[in-house]
Amino acid sequence: MLDRLGRWARDLSGGAAALAYPPLCLGCEGRLPEPSDALCATCLRGLPRADAETVAGLLADGPVEQAVALWAFDPGGTVRRLQHALKYGGRPTLGRGLGEVLGAAVRQAGIVADVVVPIPLSHVRQLERGYNQAAALADGVATALGVPSAPLLVRTRTTLAQARLSKSERRRNVDGAFALAPGADVASLRVLLVDDVLTTGATLAAAATPLAAGGAQVAVAALALAGA
Ligand SMILES: [Zn+2]
């Protein structure tokens, strides 16, 4: 009886794990050879690339010297599903895998970095989600570039979610919301800031400000470019 109960509990937990992490492609729902992947090779190749000029234009008048965003939100919604899975799916391995893909694009864009820095989440959001998707992405980018990833930034105050704010409200909302982590010395470092989505560029510009003030050269990389 105890034996059967044990087996039942094991089956149940195995089933729950399989439900939570179905190794299916987020694009075509085909089986994936690697459960840590998000997309099959065909869907990955088919995603629309973000327009480089639009990306550069968003960050042109701030402290950011180079910027790259990998994908544009597509009508099929695959990029949105990816973003959603990254944010709420509780799969840090997904972030690391996508980070490595982003890292290859960073290299292709000719961006050189000494250290990769994730945009910090507020403590409240990190507690809600259990992890910071930008940190998981940053780990993958750092692996692809062969440099360390380090949490050199902190939030100085809580901010509202940017999604429902206008462009000028977004800037005000995040202005001065980031500072160097205690003891962080970034003088003459080439820093690559990483976030999941680039919308107006307000968050990345605000996060780049204390880094640039500390003497760093700042570049940014985002997984996707969203229409503002
Ligand atoms: Zn697919």
py3Dmol code that shows the C-alpha trace and the ligand (Angstrom):
import py3Dmol

protein = """\
ATOM      1  CA  MET A   1       0.000   0.000   0.000  1.00  0.00           C
ATOM      2  CA  LEU A   2       2.742   2.440   0.997  1.00  0.00           C
ATOM      3  CA  ASP A   3       4.594   1.383  -2.096  1.00  0.00           C
ATOM      4  CA  ARG A   4       1.621   2.133  -4.309  1.00  0.00           C
ATOM      5  CA  LEU A   5       1.077   5.461  -2.614  1.00  0.00           C
ATOM      6  CA  GLY A   6       4.714   6.357  -3.250  1.00  0.00           C
ATOM      7  CA  ARG A   7       4.410   5.484  -6.920  1.00  0.00           C
ATOM      8  CA  TRP A   8       1.211   7.477  -7.218  1.00  0.00           C
ATOM      9  CA  ALA A   9       2.869  10.508  -5.614  1.00  0.00           C
ATOM     10  CA  ARG A  10       5.826  10.170  -7.970  1.00  0.00           C
ATOM     11  CA  ASP A  11       3.556   9.913 -11.024  1.00  0.00           C
ATOM     12  CA  LEU A  12       1.605  12.928  -9.846  1.00  0.00           C
ATOM     13  CA  SER A  13       4.668  15.088  -9.349  1.00  0.00           C
ATOM     14  CA  GLY A  14       6.103  13.902 -12.673  1.00  0.00           C
ATOM     15  CA  GLY A  15       2.834  14.782 -14.371  1.00  0.00           C
ATOM     16  CA  ALA A  16       2.691  18.191 -12.742  1.00  0.00           C
ATOM     17  CA  ALA A  17       6.250  18.926 -13.803  1.00  0.00           C
ATOM     18  CA  ALA A  18       5.456  17.879 -17.370  1.00  0.00           C
ATOM     19  CA  LEU A  19       2.425  20.189 -17.371  1.00  0.00           C
ATOM     20  CA  ALA A  20       4.407  23.111 -16.017  1.00  0.00           C
ATOM     21  CA  TYR A  21       7.288  22.608 -18.453  1.00  0.00           C
ATOM     22  CA  PRO A  22       5.928  21.054 -21.625  1.00  0.00           C
ATOM     23  CA  PRO A  23       8.937  20.703 -23.947  1.00  0.00           C
ATOM     24  CA  LEU A  24       6.962  22.110 -26.870  1.00  0.00           C
ATOM     25  CA  CYS A  25       8.009  24.846 -29.296  1.00  0.00           C
ATOM     26  CA  LEU A  26       6.304  28.149 -28.398  1.00  0.00           C
ATOM     27  CA  GLY A  27       5.893  28.824 -32.127  1.00  0.00           C
ATOM     28  CA  CYS A  28       4.590  25.653 -33.784  1.00  0.00           C
ATOM     29  CA  GLU A  29       3.976  23.507 -30.661  1.00  0.00           C
ATOM     30  CA  GLY A  30       6.185  20.754 -32.083  1.00  0.00           C
ATOM     31  CA  ARG A  31       8.228  18.623 -29.693  1.00  0.00           C
ATOM     32  CA  LEU A  32      11.582  20.086 -28.721  1.00  0.00           C
ATOM     33  CA  PRO A  33      14.671  17.882 -28.421  1.00  0.00           C
ATOM     34  CA  GLU A  34      15.953  20.049 -25.532  1.00  0.00           C
ATOM     35  CA  PRO A  35      13.414  20.867 -22.792  1.00  0.00           C
ATOM     36  CA  SER A  36      15.381  24.041 -22.025  1.00  0.00           C
ATOM     37  CA  ASP A  37      14.796  25.394 -25.546  1.00  0.00           C
ATOM     38  CA  ALA A  38      11.909  27.733 -26.265  1.00  0.00           C
ATOM     39  CA  LEU A  39      11.632  27.373 -30.010  1.00  0.00           C
ATOM     40  CA  CYS A  40      12.516  24.841 -32.662  1.00  0.00           C
ATOM     41  CA  ALA A  41      15.233  25.848 -35.135  1.00  0.00           C
ATOM     42  CA  THR A  42      12.681  26.644 -37.887  1.00  0.00           C
ATOM     43  CA  CYS A  43      10.604  28.977 -35.698  1.00  0.00           C
ATOM     44  CA  LEU A  44      13.748  30.602 -34.287  1.00  0.00           C
ATOM     45  CA  ARG A  45      14.980  31.424 -37.800  1.00  0.00           C
ATOM     46  CA  GLY A  46      11.539  32.700 -38.819  1.00  0.00           C
ATOM     47  CA  LEU A  47      11.176  35.395 -36.145  1.00  0.00           C
ATOM     48  CA  PRO A  48      11.195  38.964 -37.506  1.00  0.00           C
ATOM     49  CA  ARG A  49      14.299  40.981 -36.639  1.00  0.00           C
ATOM     50  CA  ALA A  50      13.950  44.375 -34.974  1.00  0.00           C
ATOM     51  CA  ASP A  51      14.766  47.383 -37.140  1.00  0.00           C
ATOM     52  CA  ALA A  52      18.272  48.520 -36.131  1.00  0.00           C
ATOM     53  CA  GLU A  53      17.647  52.189 -36.986  1.00  0.00           C
ATOM     54  CA  THR A  54      14.516  52.338 -34.842  1.00  0.00           C
ATOM     55  CA  VAL A  55      16.450  50.795 -31.942  1.00  0.00           C
ATOM     56  CA  ALA A  56      19.343  53.243 -32.295  1.00  0.00           C
ATOM     57  CA  GLY A  57      16.919  56.188 -32.592  1.00  0.00           C
ATOM     58  CA  LEU A  58      15.160  55.346 -29.315  1.00  0.00           C
ATOM     59  CA  LEU A  59      18.400  55.608 -27.335  1.00  0.00           C
ATOM     60  CA  ALA A  60      20.154  58.286 -29.410  1.00  0.00           C
ATOM     61  CA  ASP A  61      19.884  61.247 -27.028  1.00  0.00           C
ATOM     62  CA  GLY A  62      20.883  59.531 -23.773  1.00  0.00           C
ATOM     63  CA  PRO A  63      24.000  58.008 -22.228  1.00  0.00           C
ATOM     64  CA  VAL A  64      23.764  54.774 -24.262  1.00  0.00           C
ATOM     65  CA  GLU A  65      26.441  54.474 -26.964  1.00  0.00           C
ATOM     66  CA  GLN A  66      25.336  51.294 -28.767  1.00  0.00           C
ATOM     67  CA  ALA A  67      22.087  49.357 -28.753  1.00  0.00           C
ATOM     68  CA  VAL A  68      20.789  46.128 -30.167  1.00  0.00           C
ATOM     69  CA  ALA A  69      17.352  44.508 -29.978  1.00  0.00           C
ATOM     70  CA  LEU A  70      16.933  41.100 -31.486  1.00  0.00           C
ATOM     71  CA  TRP A  71      13.317  40.557 -32.509  1.00  0.00           C
ATOM     72  CA  ALA A  72      10.263  42.630 -33.366  1.00  0.00           C
ATOM     73  CA  PHE A  73       6.833  41.640 -32.053  1.00  0.00           C
ATOM     74  CA  ASP A  74       5.289  39.557 -34.840  1.00  0.00           C
ATOM     75  CA  PRO A  75       1.644  39.268 -35.919  1.00  0.00           C
ATOM     76  CA  GLY A  76       1.693  35.536 -35.078  1.00  0.00           C
ATOM     77  CA  GLY A  77       2.493  36.464 -31.495  1.00  0.00           C
ATOM     78  CA  THR A  78       5.442  34.104 -31.062  1.00  0.00           C
ATOM     79  CA  VAL A  79       7.685  36.862 -29.642  1.00  0.00           C
ATOM     80  CA  ARG A  80       4.941  37.888 -27.213  1.00  0.00           C
ATOM     81  CA  ARG A  81       4.532  34.257 -26.103  1.00  0.00           C
ATOM     82  CA  LEU A  82       8.289  34.046 -25.605  1.00  0.00           C
ATOM     83  CA  GLN A  83       8.265  37.212 -23.518  1.00  0.00           C
ATOM     84  CA  HIS A  84       5.345  35.938 -21.477  1.00  0.00           C
ATOM     85  CA  ALA A  85       6.969  32.552 -20.889  1.00  0.00           C
ATOM     86  CA  LEU A  86      10.147  34.319 -19.858  1.00  0.00           C
ATOM     87  CA  LYS A  87       8.362  36.625 -17.430  1.00  0.00           C
ATOM     88  CA  TYR A  88       5.763  34.383 -15.851  1.00  0.00           C
ATOM     89  CA  GLY A  89       6.679  30.832 -16.774  1.00  0.00           C
ATOM     90  CA  GLY A  90       9.131  30.367 -13.932  1.00  0.00           C
ATOM     91  CA  ARG A  91      11.724  28.902 -16.280  1.00  0.00           C
ATOM     92  CA  PRO A  92      15.155  30.444 -15.645  1.00  0.00           C
ATOM     93  CA  THR A  93      16.688  27.958 -18.116  1.00  0.00           C
ATOM     94  CA  LEU A  94      14.552  29.523 -20.849  1.00  0.00           C
ATOM     95  CA  GLY A  95      16.062  32.939 -20.079  1.00  0.00           C
ATOM     96  CA  ARG A  96      19.586  31.612 -20.197  1.00  0.00           C
ATOM     97  CA  GLY A  97      18.986  29.886 -23.564  1.00  0.00           C
ATOM     98  CA  LEU A  98      17.443  33.006 -25.094  1.00  0.00           C
ATOM     99  CA  GLY A  99      20.273  35.058 -23.573  1.00  0.00           C
ATOM    100  CA  GLU A 100      22.784  32.993 -25.489  1.00  0.00           C
ATOM    101  CA  VAL A 101      20.890  33.706 -28.731  1.00  0.00           C
ATOM    102  CA  LEU A 102      20.889  37.425 -27.825  1.00  0.00           C
ATOM    103  CA  GLY A 103      24.610  37.240 -27.030  1.00  0.00           C
ATOM    104  CA  ALA A 104      25.324  35.999 -30.551  1.00  0.00           C
ATOM    105  CA  ALA A 105      23.432  39.035 -31.942  1.00  0.00           C
ATOM    106  CA  VAL A 106      25.416  41.365 -29.651  1.00  0.00           C
ATOM    107  CA  ARG A 107      28.647  39.935 -31.006  1.00  0.00           C
ATOM    108  CA  GLN A 108      27.351  40.272 -34.575  1.00  0.00           C
ATOM    109  CA  ALA A 109      26.522  43.941 -33.926  1.00  0.00           C
ATOM    110  CA  GLY A 110      30.175  44.498 -33.039  1.00  0.00           C
ATOM    111  CA  ILE A 111      29.459  45.359 -29.400  1.00  0.00           C
ATOM    112  CA  VAL A 112      32.308  44.500 -27.019  1.00  0.00           C
ATOM    113  CA  ALA A 113      31.672  44.272 -23.279  1.00  0.00           C
ATOM    114  CA  ASP A 114      33.727  43.629 -20.151  1.00  0.00           C
ATOM    115  CA  VAL A 115      30.684  42.846 -18.023  1.00  0.00           C
ATOM    116  CA  VAL A 116      26.971  42.158 -18.525  1.00  0.00           C
ATOM    117  CA  VAL A 117      24.512  43.845 -16.137  1.00  0.00           C
ATOM    118  CA  PRO A 118      20.804  42.972 -15.836  1.00  0.00           C
ATOM    119  CA  ILE A 119      18.163  45.632 -15.239  1.00  0.00           C
ATOM    120  CA  PRO A 120      17.210  45.035 -11.584  1.00  0.00           C
ATOM    121  CA  LEU A 121      13.591  44.218 -10.759  1.00  0.00           C
ATOM    122  CA  SER A 122      11.927  45.831  -7.780  1.00  0.00           C
ATOM    123  CA  HIS A 123      12.057  43.610  -4.699  1.00  0.00           C
ATOM    124  CA  VAL A 124       8.286  43.251  -4.786  1.00  0.00           C
ATOM    125  CA  ARG A 125       8.221  42.000  -8.375  1.00  0.00           C
ATOM    126  CA  GLN A 126      11.153  39.692  -7.787  1.00  0.00           C
ATOM    127  CA  LEU A 127       9.343  38.185  -4.777  1.00  0.00           C
ATOM    128  CA  GLU A 128       6.164  37.726  -6.827  1.00  0.00           C
ATOM    129  CA  ARG A 129       7.937  36.002  -9.704  1.00  0.00           C
ATOM    130  CA  GLY A 130      10.694  34.260  -7.813  1.00  0.00           C
ATOM    131  CA  TYR A 131      13.377  35.372 -10.235  1.00  0.00           C
ATOM    132  CA  ASN A 132      14.461  38.247 -12.459  1.00  0.00           C
ATOM    133  CA  GLN A 133      14.045  37.417 -16.147  1.00  0.00           C
ATOM    134  CA  ALA A 134      16.613  40.095 -17.087  1.00  0.00           C
ATOM    135  CA  ALA A 135      19.163  38.398 -14.804  1.00  0.00           C
ATOM    136  CA  ALA A 136      18.514  35.021 -16.469  1.00  0.00           C
ATOM    137  CA  LEU A 137      18.932  36.649 -19.896  1.00  0.00           C
ATOM    138  CA  ALA A 138      22.093  38.458 -18.750  1.00  0.00           C
ATOM    139  CA  ASP A 139      23.587  35.143 -17.605  1.00  0.00           C
ATOM    140  CA  GLY A 140      23.047  33.687 -21.078  1.00  0.00           C
ATOM    141  CA  VAL A 141      24.453  36.764 -22.843  1.00  0.00           C
ATOM    142  CA  ALA A 142      27.505  36.699 -20.549  1.00  0.00           C
ATOM    143  CA  THR A 143      28.056  33.011 -21.320  1.00  0.00           C
ATOM    144  CA  ALA A 144      27.883  33.704 -25.076  1.00  0.00           C
ATOM    145  CA  LEU A 145      30.348  36.603 -24.773  1.00  0.00           C
ATOM    146  CA  GLY A 146      32.675  34.817 -22.345  1.00  0.00           C
ATOM    147  CA  VAL A 147      32.505  37.621 -19.761  1.00  0.00           C
ATOM    148  CA  PRO A 148      30.959  37.788 -16.268  1.00  0.00           C
ATOM    149  CA  SER A 149      27.438  38.914 -15.440  1.00  0.00           C
ATOM    150  CA  ALA A 150      27.183  41.103 -12.333  1.00  0.00           C
ATOM    151  CA  PRO A 151      24.352  42.916 -10.522  1.00  0.00           C
ATOM    152  CA  LEU A 152      26.057  46.327 -10.548  1.00  0.00           C
ATOM    153  CA  LEU A 153      22.780  48.287 -10.403  1.00  0.00           C
ATOM    154  CA  VAL A 154      20.085  48.618  -7.754  1.00  0.00           C
ATOM    155  CA  ARG A 155      16.657  50.251  -7.723  1.00  0.00           C
ATOM    156  CA  THR A 156      16.499  53.315  -5.496  1.00  0.00           C
ATOM    157  CA  ARG A 157      12.708  53.408  -5.362  1.00  0.00           C
ATOM    158  CA  THR A 158       9.668  51.565  -6.637  1.00  0.00           C
ATOM    159  CA  THR A 159       8.257  52.534 -10.017  1.00  0.00           C
ATOM    160  CA  LEU A 160       4.904  51.978 -11.684  1.00  0.00           C
ATOM    161  CA  ALA A 161       4.607  49.381 -14.447  1.00  0.00           C
ATOM    162  CA  GLN A 162       5.528  51.231 -17.658  1.00  0.00           C
ATOM    163  CA  ALA A 163       2.902  49.571 -19.886  1.00  0.00           C
ATOM    164  CA  ARG A 164       0.023  52.015 -19.363  1.00  0.00           C
ATOM    165  CA  LEU A 165       2.052  55.221 -19.225  1.00  0.00           C
ATOM    166  CA  SER A 166       2.664  57.765 -21.996  1.00  0.00           C
ATOM    167  CA  LYS A 167       6.165  58.360 -23.270  1.00  0.00           C
ATOM    168  CA  SER A 168       6.833  61.386 -21.035  1.00  0.00           C
ATOM    169  CA  GLU A 169       5.234  59.667 -18.021  1.00  0.00           C
ATOM    170  CA  ARG A 170       7.493  56.679 -18.589  1.00  0.00           C
ATOM    171  CA  ARG A 171      10.563  58.884 -18.514  1.00  0.00           C
ATOM    172  CA  ARG A 172       9.440  60.591 -15.283  1.00  0.00           C
ATOM    173  CA  ASN A 173       8.506  57.243 -13.738  1.00  0.00           C
ATOM    174  CA  VAL A 174      12.017  55.765 -14.073  1.00  0.00           C
ATOM    175  CA  ASP A 175      14.126  58.943 -13.936  1.00  0.00           C
ATOM    176  CA  GLY A 176      16.604  58.549 -11.079  1.00  0.00           C
ATOM    177  CA  ALA A 177      15.199  55.116 -10.162  1.00  0.00           C
ATOM    178  CA  PHE A 178      18.563  53.337 -10.514  1.00  0.00           C
ATOM    179  CA  ALA A 179      21.930  53.690  -8.775  1.00  0.00           C
ATOM    180  CA  LEU A 180      25.226  51.842  -8.720  1.00  0.00           C
ATOM    181  CA  ALA A 181      25.218  48.913  -6.279  1.00  0.00           C
ATOM    182  CA  PRO A 182      27.136  49.717  -3.078  1.00  0.00           C
ATOM    183  CA  GLY A 183      30.858  49.371  -3.749  1.00  0.00           C
ATOM    184  CA  ALA A 184      30.491  48.987  -7.543  1.00  0.00           C
ATOM    185  CA  ASP A 185      33.356  50.628  -9.440  1.00  0.00           C
ATOM    186  CA  VAL A 186      32.570  50.856 -13.149  1.00  0.00           C
ATOM    187  CA  ALA A 187      35.201  53.425 -14.213  1.00  0.00           C
ATOM    188  CA  SER A 188      36.383  52.707 -17.782  1.00  0.00           C
ATOM    189  CA  LEU A 189      34.414  49.420 -17.946  1.00  0.00           C
ATOM    190  CA  ARG A 190      32.482  48.545 -21.092  1.00  0.00           C
ATOM    191  CA  VAL A 191      29.090  47.604 -19.652  1.00  0.00           C
ATOM    192  CA  LEU A 192      26.336  45.802 -21.540  1.00  0.00           C
ATOM    193  CA  LEU A 193      22.922  46.395 -19.958  1.00  0.00           C
ATOM    194  CA  VAL A 194      20.362  43.665 -20.634  1.00  0.00           C
ATOM    195  CA  ASP A 195      16.571  43.746 -20.496  1.00  0.00           C
ATOM    196  CA  ASP A 196      13.849  41.584 -22.034  1.00  0.00           C
ATOM    197  CA  VAL A 197      11.923  44.249 -23.946  1.00  0.00           C
ATOM    198  CA  LEU A 198      12.827  47.678 -25.343  1.00  0.00           C
ATOM    199  CA  THR A 199       9.789  49.946 -25.709  1.00  0.00           C
ATOM    200  CA  THR A 200      10.525  53.688 -25.471  1.00  0.00           C
ATOM    201  CA  GLY A 201      14.041  53.146 -24.122  1.00  0.00           C
ATOM    202  CA  ALA A 202      13.211  55.134 -20.955  1.00  0.00           C
ATOM    203  CA  THR A 203      14.089  52.323 -18.514  1.00  0.00           C
ATOM    204  CA  LEU A 204      17.368  51.428 -20.242  1.00  0.00           C
ATOM    205  CA  ALA A 205      18.392  55.106 -20.481  1.00  0.00           C
ATOM    206  CA  ALA A 206      17.594  55.662 -16.784  1.00  0.00           C
ATOM    207  CA  ALA A 207      19.594  52.558 -15.837  1.00  0.00           C
ATOM    208  CA  ALA A 208      22.522  53.626 -18.044  1.00  0.00           C
ATOM    209  CA  THR A 209      22.725  57.054 -16.378  1.00  0.00           C
ATOM    210  CA  PRO A 210      24.495  56.067 -13.097  1.00  0.00           C
ATOM    211  CA  LEU A 211      26.797  53.707 -15.025  1.00  0.00           C
ATOM    212  CA  ALA A 212      27.861  56.472 -17.426  1.00  0.00           C
ATOM    213  CA  ALA A 213      28.215  58.900 -14.503  1.00  0.00           C
ATOM    214  CA  GLY A 214      30.528  56.331 -12.893  1.00  0.00           C
ATOM    215  CA  GLY A 215      32.764  56.398 -15.967  1.00  0.00           C
ATOM    216  CA  ALA A 216      31.472  53.329 -17.853  1.00  0.00           C
ATOM    217  CA  GLN A 217      30.840  53.040 -21.579  1.00  0.00           C
ATOM    218  CA  VAL A 218      27.295  51.726 -21.840  1.00  0.00           C
ATOM    219  CA  ALA A 219      25.713  49.550 -24.533  1.00  0.00           C
ATOM    220  CA  VAL A 220      22.310  47.882 -24.240  1.00  0.00           C
ATOM    221  CA  ALA A 221      20.785  44.663 -25.520  1.00  0.00           C
ATOM    222  CA  ALA A 222      17.126  43.666 -25.449  1.00  0.00           C
ATOM    223  CA  LEU A 223      15.466  40.514 -26.643  1.00  0.00           C
ATOM    224  CA  ALA A 224      12.606  42.309 -28.363  1.00  0.00           C
ATOM    225  CA  LEU A 225      11.538  45.722 -29.617  1.00  0.00           C
ATOM    226  CA  ALA A 226       7.911  46.502 -28.798  1.00  0.00           C
ATOM    227  CA  GLY A 227       5.868  49.296 -30.354  1.00  0.00           C
ATOM    228  CA  ALA A 228       5.424  52.061 -27.750  1.00  0.00           C
TER     229      ALA A 228
END
"""
ligand_1 = """\
1
ZN
Zn 8.576 25.596 -33.893
"""
view = py3Dmol.view(width=600, height=400)
view.addModel(protein, "pdb")
view.setStyle({"model": 0}, {"cartoon": {"style": "trace"}})
view.addModel(ligand_1, "xyz")
view.setStyle({"model": 1}, {"stick": {}})
view.zoomTo()
view.show()
